Amino acid sequence: MSDIRTLGEFIVEKQTDFPHASGELSSLLGSIKLAAKIVNREINKAGLVDITGSVGGENIQGEDQQKLDVYANDKFKAALEARDQVCGVASEEEDEAVAFNKELNLNAKYVVLMDPLDGSSNIDVNVSVGTIFSIYRRVSPEGTPPTEEDFLQPGHRQVAAGYIIYGSSTMLVYTTGNGVHGFTYDPSLGVFCLSHENMQIPEDGQIYSINEGNYIRFPMGVKKYIKHCQEDVPDDNRPYTSRYIGSLVADFHRNLLKGGIYMYPSTATHPNGKLRLLYECNPMAFLIEQAGGLASDGKKRIMDIKPTELHQRVPFFVGSTNMVHNVETFIEEFPEQH
């Protein structure tokens, strides 16, 4: 027990490593930790109470909102507003960015972008889901309401990002630009304990993660790469294993630990892909680069893309460095779209 380090202790210990060392950022991460505990509690009893299924409405992307989507969104918003370090949030579940207008919030330094419950449609069948968050320093003057420009910053300006995975165990994984660290929730103590310090993804992997049900709609370069993954070439450790959960956080987490690539390319029906740049791709890109991997839209670095709208979508390829480079080569070699 003497060797256990909690998330709070670790944040304080690493305070001087933060790019913008301040008690505010530490407290902000504490707010996320608190909301994660509350959401974790509800997810773990989802089969026992009326919290599963659809609410009967759609979010801004035209997707059915699950009851837990709304619940998680409300809890994370409330936790972030309560501690006065955040002047506003943008969420996959909100049409527009939300400004916090209390005086202390107006003077806050940070904005948060989030997918409050990634993969929520899997709740009904007891599959791992997650929360994704991304933190930026505001660019508008402190003391004023946040503007859209605070949220439309390229990913390389993130000061912190992370995710919570609610699965067989609940883990919080984050980076502030000095490595990637994972904390497993101990429900008997009510704390997140350091379990994975300085996580690194292998340069190569043997797992590819993609929804092959959409194969016929994929660009030719992606089709060719999938066939490359399936070829029997023992000297190159192929064929690779196909693993696709349908929850970005769960697929990403597995590949981070074991090595692999996650792909959500453009398709004939979704030419820009389906994943959101601000709520999903940028934070995962920050994490994977800090863990020694890469994130690309198939042609360029994800974190160099200048966002133009809150709910912007992009193709997404993320994982082991050599695998991402390889799929980019196939995309370049076969440039036709579909």
Secondary structure by P-SEA (a helix, b strand, c coil): ccccccaaaaaaaaccccccccaaaaaaaaaaaaaaaaaaaaaaacccccccccccccccccccccaaaaaaaaaaaaaaaaaccccbbbbccccbbbbbcccccccccccccccccccccccccccccbbbbbbbccccccccccccccccccccccccccccccccbbbbbbbcccbbbbbbbccccccccccccccccccccccccccccccccccaaaaaaaaaaacccccccccbbbbbcccaaaaaaaaaaccccccccccccccccccccccccaaaaaaaaaacccccccccccccccccccbbbbbbbbccaaaaaaaaaaaaaccccc
